[in-house]
Amino acid sequence: YALSSAPGRAAISVIRISGPACLRIYRALCPRAPLPKPRTAALRRLYDPQASTASEDSILDAGALVLYFPSPRTVTGEDVLELHVHGGPAIVQAVLGALAKCSTADSVVRYAEPGEFTRRAFLNDRLDLPQIEALGHTLAAETEQQRRVAVRGNSDALSKRYESWRQALLYARGELEALIDFSEDQHFDESPRELMASVAEQVRDLRRKIWLHVRNASKGELLRNGLRVALLGAPNAGKSSLLNRVVGKEAAIVSTEAGTTRDIVDVGIDLGGWYCKLGDMAGLRSSRGGGTNVVGAVEQEGIRRAKARALESDVVVSVFSVEESTNGPRLVVEPEVVEAVQKCQEAGKYIVVAVNKTDLVPNEDAVRGLLTEIQNLFPGIPSSRIHAISCKEAENESSQKEDPGNLQGFLQGLMSAFKEIATPEGMEGEHDTSYWHDSLGVTHRQSTNLQRCLEHLDDFLSSADPSGTQHSQETFADPAVADGEEDVDIVTAAEHLRYAADILARITGRGEGGDVEDVLGVVFEK
C-alpha cells in the first residue's frame, strides 16, 4: 500500500492497496459493511482494525470513498483497493498506520517500495517498458508539447512496432536457418546468393525505419528537455532587453554600458507550449583602437563562451540594432557577430534574425531597407526568419498598437522555428503521420538500443555483401555474380540478425530474439 496522491494537506488523498489480501483488509477497515460493487465508489466509515468493537472512538475517517477493482483488469494486474479519504495529514497518517496493523501470519501488509506498483504492472503484463517510460514523462510534463509527446508514448504503439520489427528479423533469420540446416536435403527455388539478397533487401528497409526513429528520438528529446536558444549580438544590441520582454521579468541586467553581460544567463520558459531555454550571452565585439574600446581578458572569455554556446544551441537568435547617425538611422554591423552567425550557418544551426530599435526608423520603407540589408548580409537566411522589433515600444503599456514593437510577430516566428525543428522525418513515406509522430516519444534508453540494433544490421549487410557493392536482388541473380569469388558466411549473417532481434526485445522487456521454438516455427512455416 502507499499514498498515491501528493503528500500534504488536500481535500482528498488517495491510498492505493494492491495484492491478494485486499478483501481481508477491506473487512478489517469496514466491519459489517458490504463489499462495494467492482469499480463502483461506495461511502464507508473506516475503523481501526485493532479496536475490539466498531465504536465512535475507533473511527479513522467518517466518510471515505472506497473502490474495489478485482484482478486481472487493474492497474497492477492484482486485486486493488483504493481509499479516497479526507486529505488532512492526521487522517492520512491514521489510515496508513491502520493498514500496517493488518498483517497476519499468512500475509504481510507493508508500505510499497518506490515504483513497486509500476513494477507489478510490468510483471503482470499490464504495462511494458516503453509505456512505463512514457508514464514517467507524463508525470513530469510541464508544457503542452511535453504533454503531447508523453501521451503518445502511453499507448502500446511503440511496443507493437518494436515487436513487429523483431518478428521481421525473426522471419529473416528463419529463412537463413532453413538454408543452413536443410540446403543439402531440400530443393530451394533460390540460390544461396539470391536468398541472401532477398533477405538483405528486407533488412535494408527495416534499417531505414529504425534509423528514422533514432533521428526523430533526438527531436523528442528536444521537446522533453527544452530547445536551447542563444541570443547572439553586439553589446547594446538589446539582447538582455529582448530576453526580459520575452520572459516578462528582469531576468538579465539591462545597461547602456558595453560588456555588461559577461557570462551566460539561462532562463527556462514555456513559449506557446514549447519549453525552451533562452541564453543571454556576452556581446560580441573586437577591439577598435585603445582606450575604453579595449576588450579585457574577462570579456574575451565571455565572448568565447558565447560563441561556444551558440554552436551548441538548437536555435540562434542574432540580434542587430539600429543607431542614430549624421545620415539618419543605420544598421550596426559588428564583424565579430557576422563571423559567428556564418559559423553557425555552416554548422547547420537554425538562424533567426531580430533587428532591434526600429522605433528610431522613420517609416516602413526604411525598415524594409534594413531587412533587405540583412538578407544581403546572410543570403542563406529566408526573409520569413528576419524580424524588425523594438523592445522600447514593447515596454510601452499605453501603446495603442495591436503588437507594440512587433514582439508577438517575432515570438510567432520563433515558435514556427520550433515546430519546423521538431517535425519528425519520414512523413512523406508510405506510413501515416501518426507512425512518425509516435517516434517522437522514443526515449534515450530506447534510442541507444535502436542504435545498437542498427550496428548489428550493418554488420549483417556487410556479411551479406562482402564485396561492399550492395548488390540488389536482380544483380545477385546474375550467374557471373553468384559464382564470384566472394563467399557469403550465412551462419555469421544469421547471428547478426539474432543480436539485432535481442536488442529489440530488450527495449520492450518481452521475449528473446533467439528463441529456438520461434525460429523452428518460422522454418517449418516457410
C-alpha positions in Angstrom: 0.0 0.0 0.0 1.1 3.6 -0.5 -0.2 7.2 -0.6 -0.8 7.7 -4.4 -1.7 11.4 -4.3 0.7 14.1 -3.4 1.6 14.4 0.3 0.4 17.4 2.3 -2.9 19.0 3.2 -5.6 18.5 0.5 -9.4 18.0 0.1 -8.9 14.3 -0.8 -6.0 11.9 -0.5 -5.9 8.6 -2.3 -4.4 5.5 -0.7 -3.8 2.5 -3.0 -3.6 -1.1 -1.9 -2.6 -3.9 -4.2 -2.4 -7.7 -3.6 -4.4 -10.8 -2.7 -5.2 -9.5 0.8 -7.4 -6.5 -0.4 -10.7 -8.1 0.6 -9.4 -9.1 4.0 -8.1 -5.5 4.6 -11.4 -4.1 3.5 -13.3 -6.2 6.0 -10.8 -5.2 8.7 -11.3 -1.5 8.0 -15.1 -1.6 7.3 -16.5 -4.3 9.5 -20.1 -5.4 8.8 -20.2 -3.1 5.7 -21.0 -4.9 2.4 -18.3 -5.0 -0.3 -18.8 -2.3 -2.9 -19.6 -3.4 -6.4 -16.5 -3.7 -8.5 -15.3 -0.3 -9.9 -18.2 1.5 -8.1 -17.4 4.1 -5.4 -19.1 3.5 -2.1 -19.2 5.7 1.0 -17.8 3.9 4.1 -16.6 4.6 7.6 -13.1 3.4 8.2 -12.3 1.9 11.6 -9.2 1.0 13.5 -8.7 -2.8 12.7 -7.3 -3.5 16.2 -10.3 -2.0 18.0 -12.3 -4.5 19.9 -15.6 -3.0 18.7 -16.6 -0.6 15.9 -17.3 2.4 18.1 -17.2 6.2 17.6 -13.8 6.2 19.3 -12.3 3.8 16.7 -13.4 5.7 13.6 -10.4 6.8 11.4 -12.5 8.6 8.8 -16.2 9.2 9.0 -16.7 9.5 5.2 -14.3 7.8 2.9 -15.0 6.7 -0.7 -13.9 3.0 -1.2 -13.4 1.4 -4.6 -12.6 -2.2 -5.3 -11.0 -3.4 -8.5 -10.8 -7.2 -8.9 -7.9 -8.7 -10.8 -6.7 -9.0 -13.6 -8.1 -5.8 -15.2 -6.5 -3.4 -12.8 -3.5 -1.1 -12.9 -1.2 -3.7 -11.3 -2.9 -6.8 -12.6 -3.7 -7.8 -8.9 -6.7 -7.0 -6.7 -6.7 -3.3 -6.0 -8.4 -1.4 -3.2 -8.5 2.4 -3.3 -9.4 4.6 -0.2 -10.3 8.2 -1.0 -10.0 9.7 2.4 -10.2 13.3 3.7 -6.8 14.9 2.9 -5.9 16.2 6.4 -2.4 14.9 7.4 -3.7 13.4 10.6 -6.3 11.3 8.9 -3.9 10.1 6.2 -1.4 9.1 8.8 -4.0 7.3 10.9 -5.2 5.3 7.9 -1.7 4.4 6.8 -0.9 3.4 10.3 -4.0 1.2 10.4 -3.0 -0.6 7.2 0.3 -1.5 8.8 -1.7 -3.3 11.5 -3.4 -5.6 9.0 -0.6 -8.1 8.7 -1.3 -11.7 9.7 0.7 -14.9 9.9 -0.4 -15.7 6.4 0.2 -12.4 4.7 2.3 -9.3 5.3 0.8 -5.9 4.6 3.6 -3.3 4.0 4.3 0.1 2.5 5.1 -0.1 -1.2 8.7 0.4 -2.4 9.4 3.3 -4.8 7.9 2.3 -8.2 6.5 -1.0 -6.9 3.0 -0.6 -8.3 4.5 0.1 -11.7 6.9 -2.9 -11.4 3.9 -5.2 -10.6 2.1 -3.8 -13.6 5.0 -4.8 -15.8 5.4 -8.3 -14.3 1.6 -8.9 -14.7 1.7 -7.7 -18.4 -0.4 -4.5 -17.7 2.4 -2.2 -18.9 5.5 -2.7 -21.0 8.8 -0.8 -20.6 8.1 1.9 -23.2 4.7 2.7 -21.6 6.4 2.9 -18.2 8.9 5.4 -19.5 6.1 7.4 -21.1 4.3 7.4 -17.8 7.3 9.0 -16.1 7.4 11.7 -18.8 3.6 12.2 -18.4 4.1 13.0 -14.7 7.0 15.3 -15.4 5.4 17.2 -18.4 5.1 20.9 -17.7 4.3 22.3 -21.2 1.8 21.4 -23.9 4.3 19.9 -26.3 5.8 17.8 -23.5 2.3 16.5 -22.7 1.7 15.6 -26.3 4.9 13.6 -26.6 4.3 11.8 -23.3 0.6 11.0 -24.2 1.7 9.4 -27.5 4.1 7.1 -25.6 1.4 6.0 -23.2 -0.2 3.8 -25.9 1.3 0.5 -26.9 2.0 1.7 -30.4 5.8 1.8 -30.0 5.9 -1.6 -28.3 3.9 -3.1 -31.1 6.2 -1.5 -33.6 9.3 -2.9 -31.9 7.7 -6.3 -31.7 6.8 -6.2 -35.4 10.4 -5.4 -36.2 11.6 -8.2 -34.0 9.3 -10.6 -35.8 10.5 -9.4 -39.2 14.1 -10.2 -38.1 12.9 -13.5 -36.8 11.4 -14.4 -40.1 14.5 -13.3 -42.0 16.7 -15.3 -39.7 14.4 -18.3 -40.1 15.0 -18.2 -43.9 18.7 -18.3 -43.3 18.5 -21.1 -40.7 16.5 -23.1 -43.2 19.2 -22.7 -45.7 21.9 -23.7 -43.2 20.1 -26.8 -41.8 18.3 -28.2 -44.9 20.1 -26.9 -48.0 21.6 -30.4 -48.6 18.4 -32.3 -48.1 15.8 -30.0 -49.7 15.4 -28.3 -53.0 15.3 -24.5 -52.9 13.9 -22.4 -55.7 16.5 -19.7 -55.0 20.3 -20.0 -54.9 22.0 -19.1 -51.5 23.1 -15.7 -53.0 19.6 -15.0 -54.3 18.1 -15.8 -50.9 20.7 -13.7 -49.1 19.9 -10.8 -51.5 16.2 -11.1 -50.8 16.8 -11.1 -47.0 19.2 -8.1 -47.3 16.5 -6.1 -49.1 14.1 -6.7 -46.2 16.8 -5.7 -43.7 17.7 -2.5 -45.6 14.0 -1.4 -45.5 13.8 -2.2 -41.8 17.1 -0.4 -41.2 15.8 2.8 -42.8 12.7 2.8 -40.5 14.9 2.3 -37.4 17.3 5.0 -38.5 14.4 7.5 -38.9 13.1 6.5 -35.4 16.6 7.3 -34.0 16.7 10.6 -35.8 13.2 11.5 -34.5 14.1 10.4 -31.0 16.6 13.3 -30.8 13.7 15.7 -31.8 11.6 14.2 -29.0 14.4 14.8 -26.5 14.4 18.4 -27.5 10.7 18.7 -26.7 11.1 16.9 -23.3 14.3 18.7 -22.2 13.8 22.1 -23.9 15.1 23.7 -27.0 18.2 25.7 -26.5 18.0 29.2 -27.8 21.1 31.5 -27.9 20.8 35.3 -28.2 23.8 36.4 -30.2 24.7 40.0 -30.9 27.0 43.0 -30.3 27.0 44.9 -26.9 23.9 47.1 -26.5 22.1 45.5 -29.4 19.2 44.7 -27.0 19.7 41.0 -26.2 19.0 41.4 -22.5 16.1 43.7 -23.2 14.6 41.2 -25.6 15.1 38.4 -23.1 13.4 40.4 -20.4 10.4 41.2 -22.7 10.0 37.6 -23.6 10.3 36.3 -20.1 8.3 39.0 -18.6 10.6 39.8 -15.7 14.1 41.4 -15.2 16.0 38.2 -15.8 19.1 39.9 -17.2 20.8 43.2 -16.4 20.0 45.9 -19.0 22.5 48.7 -19.3 24.0 51.0 -21.9 27.5 50.1 -20.7 29.2 47.9 -23.2 30.0 44.4 -21.9 27.5 44.3 -19.0 26.7 40.6 -19.6 29.9 38.7 -19.1 28.6 35.2 -18.5 25.6 33.2 -19.9 22.2 33.8 -18.3 19.9 30.8 -19.0 16.2 31.2 -18.4 13.7 28.4 -18.9 10.3 29.4 -20.3 7.1 27.9 -21.7 6.6 29.7 -25.0 3.3 28.8 -26.6 3.5 25.2 -25.2 7.2 24.8 -26.2 9.7 24.6 -23.4 12.9 26.5 -24.3 16.0 27.7 -22.6 16.9 31.2 -23.6 20.5 32.1 -23.2 21.6 35.7 -22.9 25.3 36.0 -23.5 28.2 38.4 -23.7 28.1 40.9 -26.6 30.5 40.1 -29.4 32.9 42.8 -30.3 36.5 43.3 -31.3 39.0 45.9 -30.0 38.8 49.1 -32.0 41.8 51.2 -31.1 42.7 51.8 -27.5 41.0 53.5 -24.5 37.6 52.2 -23.5 37.2 50.0 -26.6 39.9 47.5 -25.5 38.3 44.1 -24.8 39.7 42.8 -21.4 40.5 39.2 -20.5 37.2 38.6 -18.7 35.1 39.9 -21.6 37.2 37.9 -24.0 36.3 34.7 -22.0 32.7 35.8 -22.1 32.8 36.2 -25.9 34.5 32.8 -26.3 31.7 31.2 -24.2 29.0 33.0 -26.1 30.3 31.6 -29.4 30.6 28.1 -28.0 27.1 28.2 -26.6 25.7 29.4 -29.9 27.2 26.4 -31.7 25.7 24.1 -29.0 22.2 25.6 -29.4 19.3 24.5 -31.5 18.2 28.0 -32.5 20.4 31.1 -32.7 18.7 34.4 -32.5 21.1 37.0 -33.9 20.2 40.5 -32.6 21.2 43.5 -34.6 20.3 47.1 -33.7 19.8 50.5 -35.3 21.6 53.6 -34.1 21.3 57.3 -35.0 24.0 58.8 -37.3 24.5 62.1 -39.1 23.0 60.5 -42.2 20.0 59.1 -40.3 19.3 55.7 -38.7 21.8 53.0 -39.8 22.2 49.3 -39.1 25.0 48.4 -36.7 27.0 45.5 -38.1 29.7 44.1 -35.8 32.2 41.9 -37.8 32.5 39.5 -34.9 28.7 38.9 -34.9 28.7 38.4 -38.7 31.5 35.9 -38.4 29.8 34.0 -35.6 26.5 33.8 -37.4 28.2 32.5 -40.5 29.9 29.8 -38.5 26.5 28.8 -37.0 25.1 28.6 -40.6 28.0 26.3 -41.6 27.2 24.1 -38.6 23.6 23.8 -39.7 22.0 25.8 -36.9 18.6 27.3 -37.3 19.1 31.1 -37.5 16.5 33.8 -36.7 17.4 37.4 -37.0 15.9 40.3 -34.9 16.6 43.9 -35.9 16.1 45.9 -32.7 15.4 49.6 -32.0 13.3 50.1 -35.2 11.5 52.8 -33.3 14.4 55.0 -34.5 13.5 54.4 -38.1 11.0 57.0 -39.6 8.9 54.8 -41.8 8.1 51.3 -43.1 10.1 51.7 -46.3 13.2 52.4 -44.3 12.6 49.4 -42.1 12.2 47.2 -45.2 15.5 48.6 -46.4 17.2 47.5 -43.2 15.8 44.0 -43.6 17.0 43.8 -47.2 20.4 44.8 -45.9 20.3 41.8 -43.5 19.3 39.5 -46.4 22.2 40.7 -48.4 24.5 40.1 -45.5 23.2 36.5 -44.9 21.8 35.2 -48.2 21.1 31.7 -46.7 18.5 33.1 -44.2 15.0 33.4 -45.7 13.1 36.6 -45.2 10.5 34.8 -43.0 13.2 34.4 -40.3 14.1 38.1 -40.2 12.0 40.3 -37.9 12.0 44.0 -37.2 11.4 44.7 -33.4 11.5 47.4 -30.9 12.0 46.4 -27.2 11.4 50.0 -26.2 7.9 50.1 -27.9 7.1 46.7 -26.4 7.7 48.2 -22.9 5.1 50.9 -23.6 2.0 49.6 -21.9 0.0 52.6 -23.1 0.7 51.9 -26.7 -2.4 51.7 -28.9 -0.7 49.3 -31.4 -2.0 45.8 -31.6 1.5 44.4 -31.4 3.8 47.0 -29.9 7.4 46.6 -31.1 6.3 43.6 -33.3 7.3 41.4 -30.3 4.4 38.9 -30.9 5.3 38.6 -34.5 8.9 37.7 -33.5 7.7 35.1 -31.0 5.4 33.6 -33.6 8.4 33.3 -35.9 10.4 31.7 -33.1 7.6 29.1 -32.4 7.5 28.4 -36.1 11.2 27.6 -35.9 10.5 25.2 -33.0 7.8 23.5 -35.0 10.0 23.1 -38.0 12.8 21.6 -35.9 10.6 19.2 -34.1 8.7 17.9 -37.1 9.5 14.2 -37.5 11.3 12.9 -40.5 9.9 10.3 -42.8 6.4 12.0 -43.1 6.5 11.5 -46.9 6.7 7.7 -46.7 4.1 5.0 -47.0 3.0 5.2 -43.3 0.5 7.6 -41.9 1.7 10.7 -39.9 1.0 9.0 -36.5 3.6 6.4 -37.3 6.3 9.0 -37.3 4.8 11.3 -34.6 4.9 8.3 -32.3 8.6 8.1 -32.9 9.0 11.4 -31.0 8.2 9.5 -27.9 11.3 7.3 -28.2 13.3 7.7 -25.0 17.0 7.9 -24.7 17.2 4.3 -23.5 15.2 3.1 -26.5 17.2 5.3 -28.9 20.5 3.9 -27.5 19.3 0.3 -28.0 18.0 1.2 -31.5 21.5 2.5 -32.4 23.0 -0.8 -31.2 20.4 -2.6 -33.3 21.5 -0.6 -36.3 25.1 -1.6 -35.8 24.1 -5.3 -35.9 22.0 -4.7 -39.0 25.0 -3.0 -40.7 27.2 -6.0 -39.7 24.6 -8.3 -41.3 24.6 -6.2 -44.5 28.4 -6.3 -44.6 28.3 -10.1 -44.2 25.6 -10.4 -46.9 27.7 -8.4 -49.3 31.4 -9.0 -48.6 32.5 -7.1 -51.7 30.8 -3.9 -50.3 29.0 -3.3 -53.6 25.5 -3.7 -52.1 24.2 -5.9 -54.8 20.5 -5.8 -55.5 18.4 -9.0 -55.7 18.4 -8.8 -59.5 22.2 -8.4 -59.5 22.7 -11.5 -57.3 20.6 -13.5 -59.8 23.3 -12.9 -62.4 25.3 -16.2 -62.6 28.5 -14.1 -63.0 27.9 -12.6 -59.7 26.6 -15.7 -58.0 29.7 -17.6 -59.0 32.0 -14.8 -57.9 35.0 -15.3 -55.6 33.3 -13.7 -52.6 31.5 -16.2 -50.4 28.7 -15.3 -48.0 29.1 -16.5 -44.4 25.4 -17.3 -43.8 26.0 -18.6 -40.2 27.6 -15.3 -39.2 25.0 -13.3 -41.0 22.2 -15.1 -39.2 23.9 -14.4 -35.8 23.9 -10.7 -36.6 20.2 -10.9 -37.1 19.8 -12.7 -33.8 21.8 -10.0 -32.0 19.6 -7.3 -33.6 16.4 -9.0 -32.5 17.7 -9.5 -29.0 18.2 -5.7 -28.7 14.7 -5.0 -29.8 13.4 -7.5 -27.2 15.4 -5.7 -24.6 13.6 -2.4 -25.4 10.2 -3.9 -24.6 11.4 -6.2 -21.9 9.5 -9.1 -23.5 10.7 -12.2 -25.3 14.1 -13.2 -26.7 15.3 -12.8 -30.3 16.9 -16.3 -30.2 14.0 -18.5 -29.1 14.7 -21.8 -30.8 11.0 -22.7 -30.9 10.1 -19.5 -32.7 12.9 -19.9 -35.2 11.9 -23.5 -35.9 8.3 -22.4 -36.3 9.3 -20.0 -39.0 11.4 -22.6 -40.7 8.6 -25.1 -41.0 6.1 -22.4 -41.9 8.3 -21.5 -44.8 
